[in-house]
Amino acid sequence: MTPKIITTLKDYTPRLLLSDTLAGLTVALVALPLSIAIAIASGAPPAAGLVTAVVAGLLISALGGSRVQIGGPTGAFIVVVYGIIHDHGYDGLMVATLMAGAILLIAGLLRAGRLIRHVPEAVVEGFTIGIAVVIAVSQIKDLAGMSDVSLPAEFLPKLQALWAIRDTTDFSALGLGVACVAAILALRRMAPKVPWLVLVVAAASVAAAFFMPSVDTVTARYGALPAGLPWPSLPELEFAKMLDLLPSALTIAFLAGIESLLSAIVADRMIGGAHRSNAELLAQGAANIASPLFGGLPATGAIARTATNVSAGGRTPVAGIVHALAILVAMLVAAPLAGALALPALAGLLIVTAWTMSEPHRWRERLKLPKAELAILILTAVLTIMADLTVAIAVGTILGLGLRLVRGEMEPVRWHTPFRWGGDKRRK
């Protein structure tokens, strides 16, 4: 359970430091607008995303079991966080995240890292697709510049609320958001190593500032971003509230464990390494205890940002630490610039993120799955969208494990890794 940073620093060189520094700065450029967008989509203050990237990102790199894992807020948590804030308020989210951190610490100490692999892949894919659909729909309001009203957490009432405010659409905002989606998808396909996310969002925000005065920015909607981290404070911990929030805490812990493991596997295959799953769980636990103390969101290993780190030359946890410190410096010296980001552009960024999460290129492969596995995948996705993520995971996992038991498959299957990166030799 030794953190990777301890072993990697034994043979550290100035050349590695330069490579890690450049990679960390590259990831920070991508993570800064994405962290703000994830916080807004979650119903949290925009600054909460930046705080999470700094505090949790630093701890995940410093304490984790992967050489190149980048931690922070991720799209997978949007559905859960939005629901918790809607039902229990922001203080409830802080309590649930603290509890999730404690659960992850216990899981790491009990060496439960490898047990997560027993979750059926159909369930992982199902809730990922469901989350992607919910994220995309939740961004329609900001993408189209609609009236700033609070949307329900439930999917069908959210669609009804969006339909009710359709007449408030700002077509200049809608055009800007759609253009961002198209530009990111096209440019990323042409030159995947260039950080198009931040470049497109920045260019769109500049265009909006000069030519589209009706388009809202982060500062215009939510107020100025803070120039630094807040003082840490402990939320009020009441037994009744903690008991009420236990299912949410378990969901956060489960998602953090699943996504961090997936991200670590992606990283291993890209660099030919081997992560330490229990050290990773301990790092996720520490990060999810520390983040809410500063008002941050739940955090985990971020697959896309980890892959960006490797592609940019990051090879040790120092890159992740540089990424966190770079975002902190940006908060200290460039908060007004971050606050000038256009909301339709950030919504477009998250729609691209949802599209990538859903892996649409894999549907032909999915449709060839055995009927029982395909049914579990679709059921998990539908339950995630229409009911509740906790219910979806529980039902899908019970059915998947039951199916595996009937087949006599006692060993967990080898998960595929999202995204078509060169490190995954099984994907063409």
Number of C-alpha atoms within 10 A of each C-alpha: 17 13 23 22 19 11 12 14 13 8 7 11 10 8 9 18 16 14 18 27 22 19 24 29 22 24 30 29 19 19 28 23 23 27 26 28 30 28 26 24 25 25 21 23 22 27 29 25 30 34 29 31 34 30 26 33 32 26 24 34 32 20 23 34 26 31 29 34 35 38 34 31 30 28 23 25 24 25 24 24 26 23 21 23 18 19 12 16 15 20 17 23 29 28 26 32 33 29 23 30 31 20 23 31 25 15 19 23 15 10 16 16 21 13 11 14 18 17 19 25 19 25 27 21 22 27 27 22 27 27 25 29 21 21 26 19 16 25 22 20 26 26 31 25 26 19 15 12 10 11 17 17 19 17 19 13 12 17 15 12 16 21 11 10 14 14 10 14 17 18 15 17 25 22 15 25 28 18 17 26 24 13 17 22 18 13 15 15 10 10 10 14 11 15 18 19 27 21 14 21 28 20 15 21 26 15 14 24 17 8 11 14 12 13 23 22 22 24 19 14 12 14 12 16 22 16 16 17 18 13 8 12 11 14 16 12 13 10 9 8 14 18 12 14 20 16 15 25 27 19 21 29 29 18 21 27 27 20 19 28 27 21 26 31 24 25 29 19 16 18 15 10 14 14 20 19 25 26 24 32 34 28 32 36 31 22 33 36 27 24 29 29 20 19 25 33 34 34 34 35 32 25 26 20 24 22 23 23 28 23 20 22 19 29 23 25 29 25 34 34 24 24 32 32 20 21 24 23 14 20 23 15 11 14 19 17 15 22 23 20 26 30 33 33 34 34 31 31 28 25 25 20 20 23 17 17 22 22 16 11 11 10 10 9 8 15 12 10 13 9 10 12 22 17 16 25 26 19 20 31 28 20 20 26 23 15 15 17 23 19 15 23 23 14 16 28 21 15 17 22 17 12 16 18 11 10 9 9 11 11 9 16 13 10 15 14 19 20 17 13 16 12 16 18 10 9 12 7
